């Protein structure tokens, strides 16, 4: 009899514990549902739900560059194609770099190192972290990004691109026409295109690539190019503009829609752990991260001065200095004093895939990032106090709240399957994303 009583007691306890856990789970979900809806302009989950990469009708597009499967596929190949790196400063650099040299899928489509290097760079490591200057290149010769490269994940939901928003004739850049000839690269805005297409026209040239007909034919892309641009006359089909259109089409489909938070938004409540849900509540509520990261991908074309250090201040970097106009953020483009040191709000998905954060790679973990915002104290003495955003103030998060927030940012917003956007090979047969001898060894394709 006592065994029956004991088993009955254990069963009651088990059912009670399960009921209690379900209540806790339901309560966390209710809290998060409330926070999402009150911070959504539409009042529902739709504002934060990313479309699938094949749902072209739901992805923002440039009118002159509508998405097609042929165009996206061509852009997917060109993005990783080291064979178009044909304008290096030194012959050694020929066909050794690609767009993906600085936007690695495994690093959340950002550099795996603190600074992105295309032409003049060598090495890869396991996630791009060993990329550095080749010894025969002078520091002034290499194509190094003087400010940390932004992720191109979810970039389709950004109207004006770059940290200072300088690319694109649309939206926030209406009225900035007087600066288009003054700021390097901004002249491309005269094309009238949106940010992504404009930036990539300039990028093909600035990053020393060639996509003319002869190159496309030699590499084997002629058929794909013709399929992607049948409406372009042949004499104007193989240009930096069409290369940009293909690349931009591909980039617009890079969506982190398989992240746990995305699955949770779509109704699968078990997709996130309880800790990730608690962290999401902190994100929306006490930490108020959503006040800046308010867009569909938690990005926004708004600019804030947070007083973090610039890339040159960390040392060991190339092509940047205290005089670099890029350190002035939006102000470096507009020339307006009120815009100085203000940088665009970046998207937050797959942040934890590479250990460098902010425009100057000044933080090395998401724990450090959260701690910086929690303390609310700027670190860069070159940024005037009056420029610092009023939103940078102490948050008074508890240790547990910090841990929960880091977990949400690290794993709740991490799409684990970005490899689906990468081709198995490029038509040149080259190693990618880098094709220098050191990278070939690291990548196992020599």
N, C-alpha and C positions, 0 to 999 in steps of 0.2 A: 504493500500500500504506500509506504513512504517513497518508493521510487516513482510511483504515479504522481504523488503530490509534488515531488521535486521536479519531475519533467513538466508538469503543468505550470509550476512556478517559473521555470526557465522559459517556457513558451510564452507566458504572459510578459515576462521581461523583454524577450526578443521582439515581440510585437509592439511593445511600448517604445522600445528604442528605435525601431523602424519608423513608428508613427512620429516620434519626436524628431528624427532625422529628416523625415519628409516635411514636417512642419518647418524646420529650420531652412531646408532647401527652398520650400515654397516662399518663405518670408524673404530670403535673399533675392529670389527671382522677382518678387513683387517690388522690393526696394529698387532693383535695377530697372525694371519696367517703368516705374514712376520717373526715375531720373532721366531715362532715355526720352520719354514722351515730353517731359516739361522742357527739355533742352532742344527738342526737334522743332524747327520752324513749321513743319507740317502737322505737328502734334501726334505723330505716329512713328513707327520704326522705319518707314520707307526712306526718310532723309539720310539714314546712316547705312542703308543696305546697298552694297556694291552689286552691279550686274555681273553676269558671267561674261567671259571674254568673247563669247560667240554671239552675244546679244547686241549686235551692232546698233540697233535702233535705240538702245538705252545708254549708249556711250557718247559723250559730247564729241563733236566733230567740227573740223574746219569746212566751211561750205564748199570751198574749192577742192577739198580733198576728202570726199566721202569714202567711208570704209568699204573695202571689198576683200573677199578672201584672197584673191590673187595679189593684191597690194600688201596685205598683212603678211602673207607668206614670203614675199620678196623682202620686205623689211626685216622679217625675222632672220633671214639668211644674211643680209647685209650687215645687220647689227653685230654679228659675230665674225664676219669675214675679214680675216687679217690680210687677205689678198688685195684689198683696196687701199691699204696703207702704203701708198706709192710716192708720197712727196716728203720723205724724211729729210732732215738736215744732213744726215750722213748716210752713206750707202748701207752701212750696217743695219740701219733701222728699217729698211725696206721690207714690207710685208710682215712686220713683227707685232703689230698692234691693231686693235679694233675698238669699236665703240664700247664693247664689253670689258675692255681693259680697265675702265674706270667705273663701270656699272655692272658688277658681277651679280648674277642671280643668287649665288650662294651667300653673298654679303648683303642681301636685300636690295640688289640693284644699286649698290653704292661701291666705292673702292673698299677693298679689303684692308688697305693700309690707310694711314692718316691722310695721305695726299695721293690723288690720282695722277698717274703718269702714263702717257701713251707713247709717242715717239721719244726715243732716248731712254726708255725704261727697260729693265731686264728683271727676270725672276718672277716667281709666283708664290712659292710656298705651298700651303694647303688651302688657303682661301684668299690669295692675293696679298697677304700680309708682308711678303718679302720683296715686293716690287720696289725697285730703287733705280737710281741713275746708273747708266752704263758708263764705265770709266773713261771712254774716249769722247764722251759728250761734255761740253762745258755746261755749267748750270744754266746759262742763258740760252742754250740750244734746245734743251728738252721741252717737250710739250707737257708741262706740269700745271695742274690746276691750283691757282694761288688761293683758292678758297675751297673748302671741302665740297666735293660733288654731291648734289642732292640726289636722292633716290628717284628713279624714273618709274617706280611702282605707283600705280594709281594716278599718274601724271595727267591722264585725260581729264581729270576734274580740276585742273589748274589752268586758269585763263591766261595768265602772263607768267612766263617762266624765268628762272634764275633767282638767286637769293635777293636780288634787288628788283625783280620784276621787270627788267628792261626789255624783254622780248615780247613782241606782239603790238600791233597798232591799235588793239581793241581795249575795251574796258578801262582799267586804271591808267592806261597810257594815252588815252585821248586827252589832248592838250599838252603833251610833252614833246611835240614835234620839234621844238627848238633844240632839243637835246640829242636828236637822232644822229646828227652829224658830229656831235661833240664827244660822244661816248663810244669807245671801241666796240664794234659789232652791232650797235643799235641802228645803223643805217639800213639794216635789213628790214626794219619795220616799214620802209617805204613800199614793200611788196603788198602791204595791206593784210597780211596773214595773221592768224592768231599766234600766241606765244610759242607753242611747240613747233609748228611748221617753220616759223621765222627763225627760231634758235637753231634748228637742225640744218637749215640752209647755210647759216653762218658756221655751224659746227663742222660740216663736211669739209669746208675750206680751212677753217682754223685748225682742225686736227689732222691736216695734211693727208687727205684722202682723195682718191680719184675714182669717178664713176662714169667716165665717158663711154661711148659705144665700143671703142676698141678694147677697153678693159673688161667691160661686161661680156663681150664676145669671147675674149681669151679665157676668162674665168668660168664661162659656161652659163651665164645668166641671161643671155639674149632672149630665150623663149619666155622665161619668167617675167622679164622686163616688158616684153611686148604684150603679154597677157595682163599685166598690171596697168598698163597705160595705152590701151588701144585707141583712145580718143586724142592722144597727143601726136601731132605730125612727127614723122621719124626724125626730122632735122632738129626737133626740140624735145625729143623723148629722153635723151640721155644727158641730164644736167644735174646740177646741185639741187635744183628745185624738185625734180622728180625723185631723186635719191632721198631728199628730206620728206617728201610725201609718203614714200614707202616706209621709211624709218618711223615717221610719226604715226602712221597707221598701225604699225606693230606696237609701238609704245602705248598707244591709247587702249590696247587690249590687255595690257599688263595689269591685272586686277587681283587683289588678294582676297578673293571671294570665298576661299576655303579656310580662312582663319576661324578659330573657335568662336570668336565674338560674332562673326558673320553668320555662322551656323545657328548660334543662339538667337540672333535677331530674326532668323527665318523659322524659328519654332522649335529647334532641337535644344531643349534646355540642358540636356546632359553634355552638350559639347564643351562647356566650360566647367572647370572645377569650382568648388565653393570659394576657394581663395581668389581665383580669377574674377569671380562675380563680386566679391567684396572689394577687390582692387578697382573694378569698373565703377562701383558705387563711389569710391573715394575719388576716382578720376572725374566723375560728373559732379560730385557734391562738394566735399570739404576741400579738396585740392583745386577744384574749379579749373581743371585743365581745359575743359570744353569751352571756356570763355574765349580762348584763342584758337584752339584746335576744333573749330566748329563745323567744318565741312564734312562731306560724305566720307572722305578718307582721313578725317581728323586733320586736314590741311586747311589753309585759308590764304587768300591773296590779301593779307593784312600784314603790316610791318611793325615790329616792336624792337626796342633796344633793351637787351637783357644784360648788357655789360660783361659778356663772356670774352675770353681772350681770342685774339686773331691767330690765324694759322702760323704766321711768321714767329710769333712769340713762343711757340713750343720748341723751336729749334729743329735742325735737321731737315728742313724743307727747302724747296727750290722755287725760283720765279716769283717770289713775293717778299715784301718788306714793309716797314712802317709807312712808306709812302704809297703803298698799293691802294688805288681808288676803291678796290673791291671791299676794303675794310670799312668803308663808309656806308655800306649797305645801300638802301634806297636813296639816301642822300647823294651817294656817288653818281647816281644816274640823274636824279632830278636837279641836283645842285641846290636844293632848298635846305636851309639850316635846320628846319624842324624835322627833316627826314634823316639827318645824319645818324649813323650807327644803328639804323633800324633794318632788320632782316625779315624776310618773308617767313611765315609760319609753315614748317615742313609737315609732310604726312607722317604718320606714326606706325604704319604696318611694317613688320619684320625689322624693327629697329635693332633688336638684339643680335642680328646676324653678323654684325661687324662692330668691334669695340671702340668706335670713335664717334663723338657726338658734338653737335653745334657746328656752326660754320667754320670754326677754327680747330676742329678736332680736339677741343680743350678738355673734354671729359672722356674717360676710358671705360665706363660702365654705366648701366642705367641706374644703379644704386647711387653713383655720383651725381647723375642728372637730377634724380629725385631729391637728393640732399641739397643740391644747389637751389632748387626752387623752394624747398622747405625753409632754408635759412633766409632766402630772399635778400642776399647781400651781393652786389656786383663785384666782379674780380678785376676788371680791366680799368686801370687808372686813366687810360686815354679816353674813356667814354664819359662825357660830362654828366654830372648827377642829374641835371635838369632834363636830360634825354632819356633817362631810365624809365621804363614803363611803370606806371603806378600799380600794375598787376604783379610786379615782382616785389613781394612782401612776405614776411614769415607766415608759414601755413600752420605751424604747430601740429604737425602730424605725429601720431604715436609711432613707436618702432614697428608695431604690427601693421598699422596703416601703410607705412612705407614699404614693408615687405609685400603686402597685398597689392599695392599699386605697381611695384616692380614686376611682380608675377603677371599681372594683367598686361602690362606693356611688353614683357618679354615673350610670353607664351599665349596669352589670350588674343593678342593681335598678330600672331605669327601664322602665316600661311605656310604649311610644311611641304607644299608641293609646287614650288616655283620652277622646278625642273621641267614641268610640262611646257614651259615657254621656250625651251632651249632645243635647237636642232641636234640631231645625232652627229652631223658632220656638215661642213661647208663645202661648196662646190670646188674650191681651189684645192681641197685636200689638205690645207694647212692646219696646223695646230691652232686652237683658239681657247680662250680669248686672247692669249699672247702666243707669239710664234718665234720669239728669240730663243737661242740655244739653251739658256738657263731655264726658261719657262718650259721648254719642251721636255726637259729632264723631270722637272717638278710635276708636270702634268702627265707624264708617262706616254708621250706621243712622239718621241724623237726616233 
